[in-house]
Amino acid sequence: MLTDTAIRKAKQADKAFKLSDDRGLHLLVRPTGGKLWQLRYRHEGREKTASLGSYPDVGLNEARAKRDELRKLIAQGVDPITAKRTEKIQRAAARAHTFESVAREWHEHWKAEKSPRHAGYVLARLEADVFPAIGSRTMSEIEAPELVRMLKTIAARGAVDIAKRCLQMSGQVFRYAIAHGLGGTTRNPATDIRPGDILPPRKTVNFARVDARDLPALLRKIEGYQGTPVTRLAMKLMALTFVRTNELIGAKWSEFDLEAQRWDIPAERMKLRSPHIVPLSTQAIHVLAILKDVTGHREHLFPGERDPRKPMSNNTILKALERMGYKGTMTGHGFRGLASTILHERGYEHAHIEAQLAHQERNAVSAAYNHATYLTQRARMMQDWGDLIDGMQRGNVVPLVRLAA
């Protein structure tokens, strides 16, 4: 058996020679003076030689330890040379599959059933917040603490909800990688993280809105608004329908049936991804008739000023309210809260109000049916609401009568 002393004293010769140790291990001494550890073994009847590293980088004890590890593989029927080559290929593949490359592949697959707007938002979030943090890392290298640091960085700027979404998206990317064998990862570190353990609690956001008693004055100011007619009509229609701001500004003429007095908002534009019907009062029909003369030749009811092919900015209504003196006291979303409060106070059924606000949760099976729930009652309620808004604006408020259940 070899000793360190014998290895150090071994001098180069004209031809390479071997110093044998034990159990197939030997040290190859080259004419150049280099010394290389090798293991001779047999696999499937063939004699092979595996390299274990150079001396003195790999000492005698380490060479013997490596020999023992390889002999265990050989005993299991594994060829060490083939296994090493496979491992190198796998490591190279893992390096090629960074989080960003896998995430973009996942996004291409995932976006097929999503609206272009939502798909674009998700990709923008990945590019802005996730890729800068872990995008260049291979999937198998990423551990939970890295995700935690990323989330805390996002939350530090006050974007707690975005941090939660980024964790959810990261988890989906890891699941995709595991399912498709990408990046050498076999587990999802996102499952180790509970947002409540690392992120500050989310504060409830109450959208600013005026008191119900101040609504008549607001409606009269909207009627006399000196800005663009389209913006004024947008505020009037929002007050009459109390839909969400994004649902209003993204409205298309193809969604309206003025004869049937209804507005059908498709599922992809709704927060809960379920179609929604808005019964239209005669007052809303009147606003739409005026608007038709202005933007009826466009796809959208409220086209943008800079690019009429796109809808107006979601800040347009907010800025208009600010110019009328309602900065910090009223938002477009505030009309929803006002409608809910006033209709509840006047005795309308809670279920009818919630259905019109599109608040109720829907599952995939019932979504096709629930969007028409209480439609008759809601149509009557929305006409009464239109009469009330009209009366407030004119200074002649007519009391609402509670609908029958």
C-alpha positions in Angstrom: 0.0 0.0 0.0 1.1 3.5 -0.8 2.3 6.1 1.8 2.6 9.9 1.5 6.4 9.5 1.7 6.5 7.1 -1.2 4.3 9.3 -3.3 6.5 12.4 -2.6 9.7 10.5 -3.4 8.4 9.2 -6.7 10.3 10.9 -9.5 9.3 11.2 -13.1 10.9 8.9 -15.7 11.1 8.6 -19.4 7.9 6.6 -19.5 4.8 6.9 -17.4 4.5 4.3 -14.6 2.1 3.4 -11.8 2.3 3.2 -8.1 -0.3 0.7 -6.9 -2.3 1.2 -3.7 -5.2 -1.2 -3.0 -8.5 -2.3 -4.4 -7.8 -1.0 -7.9 -6.4 2.4 -6.9 -3.1 3.6 -8.3 -1.1 6.8 -8.9 0.0 7.4 -12.5 3.3 9.3 -12.6 3.7 11.0 -15.9 7.0 11.8 -17.7 6.2 15.5 -17.2 6.1 15.0 -13.5 2.4 15.2 -13.0 0.8 12.6 -10.7 -2.8 11.4 -11.4 -5.0 9.2 -9.2 -6.9 6.5 -11.2 -9.2 3.6 -10.4 -9.2 0.5 -12.5 -12.5 -1.5 -12.5 -14.6 -3.7 -14.6 -18.2 -2.9 -15.8 -20.2 -5.3 -17.9 -17.1 -7.4 -18.7 -15.0 -4.4 -19.8 -12.0 -3.0 -18.0 -12.2 0.8 -17.5 -10.2 3.5 -15.8 -11.7 6.5 -13.9 -9.8 9.6 -13.0 -10.0 10.8 -9.3 -7.9 14.0 -9.5 -4.3 15.1 -9.4 -1.8 14.8 -6.5 -1.2 16.8 -4.3 -4.6 18.6 -4.9 -6.2 15.2 -3.9 -4.3 13.6 -1.1 -3.9 9.9 -0.4 -6.8 9.7 2.1 -9.1 11.6 -0.1 -8.2 9.4 -3.1 -9.1 6.3 -1.1 -12.4 7.9 0.0 -13.3 8.6 -3.7 -12.3 5.1 -4.6 -14.6 3.7 -2.0 -17.5 5.9 -3.2 -17.0 4.7 -6.8 -16.7 1.1 -5.8 -20.2 1.4 -4.1 -21.6 2.6 -7.4 -19.9 -0.2 -9.3 -21.4 -2.7 -6.9 -24.8 -1.3 -7.7 -24.2 -1.8 -11.4 -23.5 1.8 -12.1 -20.6 2.9 -14.4 -18.8 5.8 -12.6 -17.6 7.3 -15.9 -21.1 7.3 -17.4 -22.6 8.6 -14.2 -20.1 11.5 -14.1 -20.8 12.4 -17.7 -24.5 12.4 -17.0 -24.0 14.6 -13.9 -22.1 17.1 -16.0 -24.9 17.2 -18.6 -27.5 17.7 -15.9 -25.5 20.5 -14.3 -25.2 22.2 -17.6 -28.9 21.8 -18.2 -29.7 23.2 -14.8 -27.5 26.2 -15.5 -29.3 26.8 -18.8 -32.7 26.8 -17.0 -32.6 30.0 -14.9 -35.7 31.1 -13.1 -36.3 33.8 -15.8 -36.1 31.3 -18.7 -38.4 28.9 -16.9 -40.8 31.7 -15.9 -41.1 32.9 -19.5 -41.8 29.4 -20.7 -44.4 29.0 -17.9 -46.0 32.4 -18.9 -46.3 31.4 -22.5 -48.2 28.2 -21.4 -50.2 29.9 -18.7 -51.5 32.9 -20.6 -53.5 30.9 -23.2 -56.7 31.2 -21.2 -56.1 34.6 -19.7 -57.0 38.0 -21.0 -54.1 39.9 -22.8 -54.4 42.6 -20.2 -54.0 40.3 -17.2 -51.3 38.3 -18.9 -49.4 41.5 -19.6 -49.7 42.6 -16.0 -48.3 39.3 -14.7 -45.3 39.4 -17.0 -44.7 43.1 -16.1 -44.7 42.1 -12.4 -42.2 39.3 -13.0 -39.9 41.7 -15.0 -40.1 44.5 -12.5 -39.9 42.6 -9.2 -39.0 39.0 -9.5 -36.4 38.7 -12.3 -34.1 41.4 -10.8 -34.0 39.4 -7.5 -33.8 35.7 -8.7 -34.1 35.7 -12.4 -30.4 34.8 -13.1 -30.4 32.0 -10.5 -30.9 28.4 -11.5 -34.0 26.8 -10.3 -32.3 24.2 -8.0 -30.2 26.9 -6.4 -33.1 29.0 -5.1 -34.1 28.5 -1.5 -36.9 30.0 0.6 -34.7 32.7 2.2 -34.0 34.2 -1.2 -37.8 34.4 -1.8 -38.3 36.0 1.6 -35.7 38.7 0.9 -37.4 39.4 -2.4 -40.8 39.7 -0.8 -39.6 42.0 2.0 -37.9 44.3 -0.6 -41.2 44.6 -2.5 -43.2 45.1 0.7 -40.8 47.8 2.0 -42.1 50.2 -0.6 -45.7 49.6 0.6 -46.6 47.1 -2.0 -47.7 44.2 0.3 -50.3 42.9 -2.1 -47.8 42.8 -5.0 -45.4 40.9 -2.8 -48.0 38.3 -2.2 -48.8 38.0 -5.9 -45.1 37.6 -6.7 -44.8 34.8 -4.2 -47.8 33.1 -5.8 -46.4 33.5 -9.3 -43.0 32.2 -8.2 -44.7 29.1 -6.7 -46.5 28.5 -10.0 -43.2 28.7 -11.9 -41.6 26.2 -9.5 -44.5 23.8 -9.9 -44.1 24.1 -13.7 -40.4 23.4 -13.5 -40.9 20.3 -11.3 -43.6 18.9 -13.6 -41.5 19.3 -16.7 -38.1 18.4 -15.2 -36.6 21.8 -15.8 -33.6 23.3 -13.9 -32.9 20.2 -11.8 -35.3 21.3 -9.1 -37.4 18.7 -7.2 -39.1 20.9 -4.7 -41.0 24.2 -4.5 -39.4 26.5 -1.9 -42.4 28.9 -2.2 -44.5 26.3 -0.2 -42.3 26.9 2.8 -43.4 30.5 3.1 -46.5 31.9 4.7 -47.0 35.6 3.8 -48.4 36.3 7.2 -45.1 35.2 8.9 -42.9 37.7 7.0 -45.1 40.5 5.6 -46.8 43.3 7.6 -50.6 42.9 7.9 -52.5 44.6 5.1 -54.4 47.7 6.1 -58.0 47.9 4.9 -58.3 50.5 2.2 -61.4 52.6 2.3 -61.9 54.4 -0.9 -62.5 58.1 -0.3 -66.1 59.1 -0.8 -68.4 62.0 0.3 -71.2 61.6 2.7 -74.6 60.6 1.2 -75.9 64.1 2.1 -73.2 65.7 -0.1 -74.1 63.5 -3.2 -76.6 66.0 -4.7 -74.0 68.8 -4.7 -71.5 66.5 -6.4 -73.9 65.5 -9.1 -74.7 69.1 -9.9 -71.0 69.8 -10.1 -70.6 66.9 -12.5 -73.4 68.3 -14.6 -71.6 71.6 -14.9 -68.1 70.1 -15.4 -66.0 72.3 -17.7 -63.7 69.6 -18.9 -64.1 67.3 -21.9 -67.7 66.1 -22.5 -66.5 62.5 -22.6 -65.1 62.7 -19.1 -68.3 64.4 -17.8 -70.4 61.6 -19.4 -68.1 59.0 -17.9 -68.7 60.4 -14.4 -72.5 60.5 -15.0 -72.6 56.9 -16.2 -70.5 55.8 -13.2 -72.9 57.4 -10.8 -75.8 55.7 -12.5 -74.3 52.2 -12.8 -71.7 52.2 -9.9 -69.5 49.7 -11.7 -65.7 49.5 -11.0 -63.5 52.2 -12.7 -61.7 49.6 -14.9 -65.1 48.1 -15.9 -66.3 51.6 -16.9 -63.3 52.9 -18.8 -62.8 49.6 -20.7 -66.5 49.5 -21.9 -67.0 48.7 -25.6 -70.1 49.6 -27.6 -70.4 45.9 -28.5 -71.3 45.1 -24.9 -74.4 47.3 -24.9 -78.0 46.4 -26.0 -79.8 49.8 -25.7 -83.1 48.4 -26.8 -83.0 45.7 -24.1 -81.6 48.3 -21.7 -78.7 46.1 -20.5 -74.9 46.1 -20.5 -73.2 42.7 -20.6 -69.7 42.9 -19.2 -67.6 39.9 -20.3 -65.9 37.7 -17.7 -62.4 38.7 -18.7 -63.0 42.3 -17.7 -64.6 41.5 -14.3 -62.6 41.2 -11.1 -64.1 37.8 -10.3 -63.7 36.6 -13.9 -67.5 36.0 -14.3 -69.8 37.8 -16.7 -71.9 40.6 -15.2 -75.2 42.2 -16.3 -75.9 45.9 -15.6 -79.5 46.8 -16.1 -79.7 50.3 -17.6 -82.1 52.9 -16.3 -83.7 55.4 -18.7 -81.2 58.0 -17.4 -78.3 55.7 -18.3 -79.7 55.2 -21.7 -80.0 58.9 -22.2 -76.3 59.4 -21.3 -75.3 56.6 -23.7 -77.4 58.2 -26.5 -75.5 61.4 -26.1 -72.2 59.6 -25.9 -73.0 57.6 -29.0 -72.9 60.8 -31.1 -69.5 61.6 -29.7 -67.6 58.2 -29.6 -70.0 55.8 -31.4 -67.6 55.4 -34.2 -64.9 54.1 -31.8 -64.5 50.7 -30.3 -64.5 52.1 -26.7 -67.1 54.3 -25.1 -64.3 56.4 -23.5 -61.3 56.4 -25.9 -58.1 58.0 -24.7 -57.2 61.5 -25.8 -53.6 60.5 -26.9 -54.5 57.2 -28.5 -58.2 56.8 -29.3 -57.6 53.1 -30.0 -57.2 52.5 -26.3 -59.5 53.4 -23.4 -59.0 56.5 -21.3 -56.6 56.4 -18.3 -58.0 55.1 -15.0 -56.9 58.4 -13.5 -59.0 60.5 -15.7 -62.1 60.4 -13.5 -60.0 60.8 -10.3 -58.3 63.9 -11.8 -61.6 65.4 -12.9 -63.0 65.0 -9.3 -59.9 66.7 -8.0 -60.4 69.6 -10.3 -63.9 70.0 -9.0 -62.6 70.3 -5.4 -62.9 66.7 -4.3 -59.2 65.8 -3.9 -58.9 63.2 -1.1 -62.6 63.2 -0.5 -64.0 61.3 -3.5 -62.9 58.7 -6.0 -64.6 56.9 -8.9 -64.8 53.8 -6.7 -66.6 55.9 -4.1 -69.8 55.8 -6.1 -70.0 52.1 -5.3 -69.9 52.7 -1.6 -72.4 55.5 -1.8 -74.8 53.3 -3.8 -74.4 50.4 -1.4 -75.0 52.7 1.7 -78.0 54.5 0.3 -79.7 51.5 -1.2 -79.3 49.5 2.1 -80.6 52.5 4.1 -83.7 52.6 1.8 -84.5 49.0 2.5 -83.4 47.2 -0.6 -82.5 43.5 -0.3 -78.8 43.0 0.6 -78.5 40.1 -1.9 -79.8 42.2 -4.7 -77.4 45.0 -3.9 -74.4 42.6 -3.6 -75.3 40.9 -6.9 -75.4 44.3 -8.7 -72.0 45.2 -7.1 -70.7 41.9 -8.4 -69.4 41.0 -4.9 -70.6 37.5 -4.6 -68.1 34.6 -5.1 -68.8 32.3 -8.0 -67.4 28.9 -8.8 -66.6 27.7 -12.3 -69.8 25.5 -12.5 -72.3 28.2 -11.5 -70.7 31.2 -13.0 -72.6 30.9 -16.3 -75.9 31.1 -14.4 -75.2 33.4 -11.5 -74.6 36.6 -13.5 -78.3 36.8 -14.2 -79.4 36.2 -10.5 -82.1 38.6 -9.3 -82.1 40.3 -12.7 -85.7 41.4 -12.6 -85.3 42.8 -9.1 -82.0 44.4 -10.0 -83.5 46.1 -13.1 -86.3 47.7 -11.0 -83.7 48.7 -8.4 -81.4 50.3 -11.0 -84.3 52.3 -12.5 -85.2 53.5 -9.0 -81.6 54.4 -8.5 -81.6 56.3 -11.8 -84.7 58.2 -10.7 -83.0 59.1 -7.4 -79.8 60.3 -9.0 -81.8 62.4 -11.5 -83.9 63.9 -8.7 -80.7 64.7 -6.6 -79.1 66.4 -9.6 -82.3 68.5 -10.3 -82.7 69.2 -6.6 -86.0 67.3 -6.5 -85.3 64.1 -4.6 -87.9 61.4 -4.9 -88.0 58.8 -2.0 -87.2 55.2 -3.0 -89.8 52.5 -2.2 -88.5 49.1 -1.0 -88.8 46.4 -3.6 -90.7 43.2 -2.9 -88.5 40.2 -2.2 
